[in-house]
Amino acid sequence: MSWLPRNLAFLATLSLFAGALAEPATAQADVDLEVIQRIKAEGLERSQVLDFYTHLTDAIGPRLAGTPAYKATADWAVERLKGFGLEDVYLEDWEFGRGWTLEGLTLEMTKPRYFPLTGYPDAWTPSTGGSVVSRPVYVGEKSMAELEGMRGAIDGSVVLTTPPQYEFITEDRLQPALSTESVPIGAPRSARSRSAVSSRELTPFLKEAGAGITFRPNIGQHGTIFVLGNRHTPDDAVPSVVLASEHYNMLVRMVEAGLDVEVRASVTSRYHESDTNGYNVLATIPGTDPEVANEIVLIGGHLDTWHSSPGGSDNSDGVASTLEAMRILKTLGVQPRRTIMMALWGAEEEGLLGSREWVRRHLEGEENAQAREDFYVYFNNDPGYGKILGWYMEENSAMKPVFDAWLEPLVDLGAIKNVMDRIGSTDHVPFIRAGVPAFNAIQDYRDYDVRTHHTNMDFFERVTEEDLRQAAIVLATFAYQAAMREGDIPPNPTRER
């Protein structure tokens, strides 16, 4: 789904912001309009970004960290980058742990009528070892004392672990680029259905009682399923599945009404332990100015996804646009003063692991003091989707006029404004904690939190070619402008996030 104005009022608002941006920006920083026009022409007229995006979403699909699919994607990215003629293209590995792939799934109600159920196992859930066929056992409102008396019914059965989910996520986070005031940053929260007994007690009890498989609902509606996983799940854990909440709720109501219900479920999964590495993809356009060529301008996003979709908006669009930005710069033969690097991070979804490991190795500690001094800036492209509307300035007021000047020539492509706000939980955060400047793009959030982010709905259709082209042009422009700029970029203010 693309970022598109829906009415004339929206267009008027956009025009207002564009005008506000243009007024002070022109005198704030040197802007190479000639190179920006060349970047635009290459990115609009000869773009390859849709090919990259299509390959990620359709040819490869989900790319859970630690899996052969992830490694194949990293290898594919290396080949593309080498094909552009970039230098120092390589994979940097670190210890991640075993991967996990879903190889088979059956979820169906067989009594009192046949009905296929919609759901996905949690990542790293073990196989069921065959089909589990039973009347579902509902334990969502039971105390520990009551559960003790249900051991016989639980043994080998499908267990419904929580009360029905009737409160759903219905609002996306606010869009800071379309507000005249600071807005709360981050996804809205919605109450998840909880068992009467805490999961710390219920999980080991169900394992000891011999449950065959567990079902639970989620905060999505209309068939949207929010499903993640834990890479530290034990091999002998009870297999767990997240159902479409409407289907889960139906099963609970039917069981509670005393209907003759039967469910058949099976999970076939595989752990991958021959290669337990995580991988970051790195590539370089060397700097040409002897005085600052050792300084690094970095752009990037994360390469991994969860397992129920190919991550159209999280983060196939960011990966495709980052690759295209590097292709544009290399094709144009720019001669940046500073070195421009690109990184595609692994295992972001498991806790920013790839970016954290790169920062630990290359920027943290006394031994990396000079590297921190030489690190100029990082531009991250992740949360949201579609056009880059501007940048979260991370409260770095000194750079706001400069970023405004760099953004101004891109207003005609849909850029709006930079905001002073901070955003957390993505790959620029480890850089800020290490004391170097880092910023994250502002993108659209319409239907992102309620429909696509970490769900089974995050497919190719979420992003348009126009949006991908624009985002690549913005990334290439900011990378080039930073690489050519006179003077330093002060670190962002640091706070716990």
ABEGO torsion letter per residue (X at the ends): XBBBBABAAAAAAAAAAAAAAAAAAAAABBBBAAAAAAAAAAAAAABAAAAAAAAAAAAAEBBBBGBAAAAAAAAAAAAAAAAAGBBGBBBBBBBAEBBBBBABBBBBBAOABBBBBBBBBBBGBBBAGEBBBBBBBBAAABBAAAAAAAAAAABGBBBBABBBBABBBABBBBBAAABABBBBBEBBBBBBBBBABBAAAAAAAAAAAGBABBBBBBABBGGBBBBBEBAABBAABBBBBBBBAAAAAAAAAAAAAGBBBBBBBBBBBBBBAABABBBBBBBBBBBABAAAAABBBBBEBBABBBAABAGAAOAAAAAAAAAAAAAAAAAAGBBBABBBBBBBBBGAAAGGAAAAAAAAAAABEAAAAAAAAABABBBBBBBEBEBBAEBBAGGBAAAAAAAAAAAAAAAAAGBABBBABBBBGBAAAAAAAAGBBBBBBBBBABGAAAAABGBAABBAAABBAAAAAAAAAAAAAAAAAAAABBEBBBBBBBBBX
